[in-house]
Amino acid sequence: MAMKKVRVEELKPGMVFDKAVYIDKSNILVAPMVPLKDEDVNRLRKWGILEVETAGVVIEQRKVEKPKRLSMQEELKKLTEMVERGNVSTVLEEEEQLDVYQRTLKLIDDIFENVRNGVGYERNKILDAVDELIVEVSTDKNKAIRNAAGEQEGKYLHTLGLSVAALSTVTGISLGFGRDKLLTLVSGALLHDIGMVRVPIYITEKKDSLTPDEYNRIKTHTIYGYRIIVKELNLGSDIGAVALQHHEAFDGSGYPRKLKGEDISPFARIVSICDVFAAMIKKRSYRDEHLSYLAMKSILGRSSTKFDPELVKAFLSNMAIYPVGSLVQLNSGSIAKVISANSEIPLRPRVTIILDEFGRKMEQERTVDLQTASSLYITKPVSNDIIQNPGAHE
């Protein structure tokens, strides 16, 4: 169905469209079947946007009511009543089930356990859950990125699968993928490591370095993953190819078949990027405030060799390598604050220099666009503590 324009002045809170509504090619205003909110419409007006696009139609107009916020006394009274009725745990469980990310993580746990025990899993339940995750991510991409980069409780491979699925969804949306493509991409991302259930536990949980033989056993998880997804979960070869090919490299140096360039499934190429980023985040201490910078710098360094450079660009367009407000050191030795990102050249944002090369506070702060100031570049991010201790960067 062709996209059509809808004037912002025609949008009303409570409108429900049967297809996603887009601000532009890369950004969703509201997901399918999700009612428009006051803040959605107000945001468009604030940004000066006059039209949005959708391939859908309005199917209903819901009355949108702001939930009444209980006072502290009312909250305590409600909790006391629940304790007296003995149903606190039930209520809390129901509230926990409202979190799409936790439900998805539970789904991954169940699938891995069932496959490990030779039981399999209902195909439609997987696709329905993936569809729900896509809608959740498309509604708030920034929340999805924060969840993917944050600490999560659970088994490493399961939380990694959830993170890779969320990041893949964000990337797919940026590429303008429709529902069918997103469903294939995100299903493959969620289950890309399912083949690990066929690798001996003593290898997957080994703390020391792997022997060459053990590493070769690890590499078989891609083949097992394809077989599980296609034959045991009945999800099809396109989804299976993600598990099979997510360790292939753009320059042909990967495994298991040393595929090269566009011979690799585009979905697997996306998952490969998201997998490496998420794994770098999770394998290091969460206390390291420069994790995202280091992970994305690593991905940029391997663009066009391990990764598809166009897909790297799409991935990074959603990520803040140097978040606005963060501090960085320039090659001149001066310290600057990031004031805006540059999606085309993520390593060259606009900055304001606040400390000179000697660590002295600038009498008059100077703004520099690193995209055009070719002689200057960022050497590393620095801690905010440097403002209190200027000599620390010398």
C-alpha positions in Angstrom: 0.0 0.0 0.0 1.4 3.4 -1.0 2.3 5.9 1.7 0.1 9.0 2.0 0.6 12.3 3.9 -1.5 13.3 6.8 -1.5 16.9 8.1 -0.5 17.3 11.7 -3.5 19.6 12.3 -5.7 16.6 11.5 -4.2 14.4 14.1 -6.1 14.0 17.4 -5.1 12.3 20.6 -6.6 8.8 20.7 -6.4 8.2 16.9 -5.4 4.6 16.2 -3.9 3.7 12.8 -3.7 0.2 11.4 -0.2 0.9 10.1 2.7 2.7 11.6 2.8 6.5 11.3 6.2 7.9 10.3 7.7 11.4 11.0 10.2 10.6 8.2 11.7 7.6 6.5 13.7 6.7 9.6 11.5 7.7 12.5 8.2 6.2 13.7 5.8 8.6 15.4 3.5 5.8 16.6 3.4 2.0 16.0 0.4 0.2 14.5 -2.6 -0.1 16.8 -1.1 2.3 19.4 -3.2 5.4 20.1 -1.7 8.8 19.5 -1.0 10.7 22.7 -1.1 14.4 23.5 2.6 14.5 23.7 3.0 12.9 20.2 1.0 15.7 18.6 2.6 18.4 20.7 6.1 17.2 19.8 5.3 17.5 16.1 4.0 21.1 16.6 7.1 22.0 18.6 9.4 20.7 15.9 7.5 22.6 13.2 6.5 19.4 11.4 3.4 19.9 9.2 2.9 16.4 7.8 3.5 12.8 8.7 3.2 9.7 6.5 1.4 6.4 6.8 0.3 3.5 4.6 -2.6 2.9 7.0 -6.0 4.4 7.9 -7.6 5.5 11.2 -9.6 2.6 12.5 -10.8 4.1 15.7 -10.8 7.1 18.0 -10.1 6.2 21.6 -10.8 8.4 24.5 -7.4 9.1 26.1 -7.5 9.7 29.8 -4.5 10.4 32.0 -4.3 7.9 34.8 -5.0 9.3 38.2 -1.9 9.5 40.3 -2.5 8.2 43.8 -1.2 10.1 46.8 1.3 8.4 49.1 -1.4 7.8 51.6 -3.6 6.2 48.9 -0.8 4.0 47.8 -0.2 2.8 51.3 -3.8 2.1 51.9 -4.0 0.1 48.6 -0.9 -1.9 49.6 -2.4 -2.6 53.1 -5.6 -3.8 51.5 -3.7 -6.1 49.2 -1.7 -7.5 52.1 -4.9 -8.2 54.1 -6.3 -10.0 51.1 -3.1 -12.0 50.6 -2.8 -11.2 46.9 0.3 -8.9 46.8 2.4 -11.4 45.0 -0.3 -11.9 42.3 -0.6 -8.2 41.7 3.1 -7.7 41.5 3.4 -10.6 39.1 0.8 -9.1 36.8 2.6 -5.7 36.9 5.9 -7.4 36.0 4.2 -9.1 33.0 3.5 -5.7 31.5 7.3 -5.3 30.7 7.7 -6.5 27.2 11.5 -6.9 27.6 11.1 -9.2 30.6 8.5 -11.2 28.8 10.8 -11.6 25.8 13.7 -12.7 28.1 11.4 -15.3 29.6 10.5 -16.4 26.1 14.2 -16.9 25.2 14.7 -18.9 28.5 11.8 -21.2 27.6 12.9 -21.7 24.0 16.4 -22.6 25.0 15.3 -24.9 27.7 12.7 -26.7 25.5 15.2 -27.1 22.6 17.8 -28.4 25.0 15.3 -31.0 26.2 14.2 -31.9 22.6 10.7 -30.5 23.1 10.7 -27.6 20.6 8.4 -24.5 20.8 5.2 -23.3 19.2 6.1 -21.2 16.1 3.3 -18.7 16.4 4.1 -17.9 20.1 7.6 -16.9 19.0 6.4 -14.7 16.1 3.7 -13.0 18.2 6.3 -12.2 20.9 8.7 -10.8 18.3 5.9 -8.7 16.8 5.2 -7.3 20.3 8.9 -6.5 20.8 9.1 -4.7 17.5 6.1 -2.5 18.4 7.6 -1.7 21.8 11.0 -0.8 20.4 9.5 1.3 17.6 7.5 3.3 20.2 10.6 4.3 22.1 13.9 3.6 20.4 16.0 5.3 23.0 14.6 3.1 25.7 15.4 0.1 23.6 19.0 1.2 23.2 19.4 1.9 27.0 18.0 -1.5 27.8 20.4 -3.2 25.3 23.4 -1.4 26.8 22.4 -1.7 30.4 22.9 -4.5 32.9 20.3 -7.3 32.7 19.7 -10.2 35.1 19.7 -13.6 33.5 21.9 -16.1 31.6 24.5 -14.4 29.4 23.4 -15.9 26.0 19.7 -15.1 26.8 20.3 -11.5 27.8 22.6 -11.1 24.8 19.9 -12.4 22.5 17.4 -9.8 23.9 20.0 -6.9 23.5 20.9 -8.0 19.9 17.2 -8.2 19.0 16.4 -4.7 20.4 19.4 -3.2 18.6 18.6 -5.0 15.4 15.0 -3.7 15.5 16.3 -0.1 15.9 18.6 -0.6 12.9 16.0 -2.2 10.8 13.6 0.7 11.4 16.3 3.1 10.4 16.7 1.2 7.1 13.0 1.6 6.5 12.2 -2.1 6.9 8.5 -3.0 6.8 6.8 -5.5 9.2 7.7 -8.7 7.3 11.4 -7.8 7.1 11.5 -6.7 10.7 9.8 -9.9 11.8 12.5 -12.0 10.0 15.4 -9.8 11.3 14.3 -9.7 14.9 13.4 -13.4 15.1 16.8 -14.3 13.8 18.5 -11.8 16.2 16.6 -13.2 19.2 17.7 -16.8 18.4 21.0 -16.2 16.7 22.9 -18.2 19.4 20.3 -21.0 19.8 22.8 -23.5 18.4 24.9 -23.1 21.6 22.5 -25.6 23.3 24.2 -28.3 21.2 27.7 -27.3 22.3 29.0 -29.1 25.5 28.4 -27.0 28.6 32.0 -27.6 29.8 33.1 -25.6 26.7 30.5 -22.8 26.8 31.1 -22.2 30.5 34.9 -22.6 30.4 36.7 -19.7 32.1 40.1 -20.3 30.7 41.2 -19.9 27.0 39.7 -22.4 24.6 41.9 -25.0 22.9 41.8 -25.0 19.0 39.6 -28.1 19.2 37.2 -26.4 21.6 37.0 -23.3 19.5 36.1 -25.4 16.5 33.3 -27.0 18.6 32.0 -23.5 19.4 31.9 -22.6 15.7 29.5 -25.4 15.1 26.8 -23.5 16.9 26.0 -21.6 13.7 25.1 -24.8 11.8 23.2 -26.3 14.8 21.3 -23.0 15.1 20.2 -23.1 11.5 18.9 -26.7 11.9 17.1 -25.9 15.1 15.4 -22.8 13.7 14.3 -24.5 10.4 13.6 -28.0 11.5 12.7 -27.9 15.1 11.1 -24.4 15.4 9.7 -24.3 11.8 10.6 -20.6 11.4 12.0 -20.9 7.9 15.3 -20.6 6.1 15.5 -16.8 6.1 15.4 -16.7 9.9 17.7 -19.7 10.1 20.2 -18.0 7.8 20.7 -15.4 10.5 21.9 -18.0 13.0 24.0 -19.7 10.3 25.7 -16.6 8.9 26.0 -14.1 11.8 29.8 -14.9 12.1 30.5 -14.5 8.4 32.6 -11.4 7.6 32.1 -8.8 4.9 35.6 -9.5 3.5 35.1 -13.3 3.5 37.2 -14.1 6.5 34.3 -15.4 8.7 32.7 -18.8 9.3 31.3 -21.3 8.6 31.4 -20.9 4.8 33.6 -17.8 4.3 30.8 -16.0 2.5 31.6 -12.5 1.3 29.7 -9.2 0.8 26.2 -9.5 -0.4 26.3 -13.3 -0.4 25.7 -12.9 3.3 22.0 -12.5 4.3 21.4 -8.7 5.0 19.7 -9.8 8.2 22.8 -11.7 9.3 24.9 -8.7 8.4 22.9 -6.5 10.7 22.9 -9.0 13.5 26.6 -9.4 13.2 27.1 -5.7 14.0 24.6 -5.7 16.9 26.1 -8.9 18.3 29.6 -7.6 18.5 28.5 -4.3 20.1 26.3 -6.0 22.7 28.9 -8.6 23.5 31.6 -5.9 24.0 29.3 -4.1 26.4 28.4 -7.2 28.4 31.9 -8.6 28.7 33.2 -5.5 30.5 32.4 -3.9 33.8 29.3 -1.8 33.8 31.3 0.8 35.8 33.3 1.7 32.7 31.6 4.8 31.5 33.3 4.7 28.1 32.0 1.3 27.0 29.8 2.5 24.2 32.6 4.6 22.8 35.1 1.8 22.8 32.6 -0.7 21.3 31.5 1.6 18.5 35.1 2.7 17.8 35.9 -1.0 17.4 33.0 -1.5 15.0 34.0 1.6 13.0 37.6 0.2 12.8 36.3 -3.0 11.2 33.8 -1.4 8.9 34.3 -2.7 5.3 36.3 -5.7 6.5 34.2 -7.5 9.0 31.0 -5.5 8.6 29.0 -4.0 5.8 29.9 -0.2 5.9 26.4 0.9 4.8 24.8 -1.1 7.6 27.4 0.2 10.1 26.3 3.7 9.1 22.6 2.8 9.7 23.5 1.2 13.1 25.6 4.2 14.3 23.0 6.7 13.2 20.9 5.6 16.2 23.8 5.6 18.6 25.5 8.4 20.4 29.2 7.6 20.3 29.9 10.8 22.2 26.6 11.6 24.0 25.5 15.2 24.1 26.9 16.7 27.3 29.8 14.3 27.6 33.4 15.5 27.8 36.2 14.6 25.4 39.9 15.4 24.9 41.1 16.8 21.6 44.4 16.1 19.9 45.4 19.7 20.9 45.2 18.7 24.5 42.1 20.8 25.2 38.9 19.5 26.8 35.6 20.0 25.1 31.9 19.3 25.8 29.8 17.6 23.1 26.9 19.9 22.1 25.5 18.0 19.1 26.0 14.7 17.3 26.9 14.2 13.6 25.0 11.3 12.2 27.1 11.3 8.9 30.5 11.3 10.7 29.8 10.1 14.2 33.4 10.6 15.4 33.2 14.3 14.6 30.5 16.0 16.6 30.2 19.7 17.4 31.9 20.6 20.6 32.5 23.6 22.9 36.1 23.9 24.2 36.0 24.6 28.0 39.6 23.9 29.1 42.6 24.9 27.0 45.7 22.6 26.4 47.1 23.6 29.8 44.0 22.7 31.7 42.9 26.3 32.3 39.3 27.3 32.0 38.6 29.2 28.8 37.7 32.8 29.5 35.4 32.6 26.5 34.2 29.2 25.4 34.7 28.4 21.7 32.4 26.2 19.7 34.0 24.0 17.0 32.4 21.8 14.4 34.9 18.9 14.1 33.3 17.9 10.7 34.9 21.1 9.2 37.8 21.6 11.6 40.0 18.9 9.9 43.1 19.6 12.0 41.3 18.8 15.3 39.9 15.4 16.3 38.9 13.5 19.5 41.5 11.4 21.1 39.4 10.0 24.0 36.4 10.6 26.2 37.2 11.9 29.7 35.5 11.8 33.0 33.4 14.8 34.3 35.8 14.8 37.3 38.3 16.6 35.1 36.3 19.8 35.7 37.1 19.6 39.4 40.7 18.4 38.8 41.8 20.1 35.5 45.4 18.8 35.7 44.2 15.2 35.5 44.4 15.0 31.7 48.0 16.2 31.4 
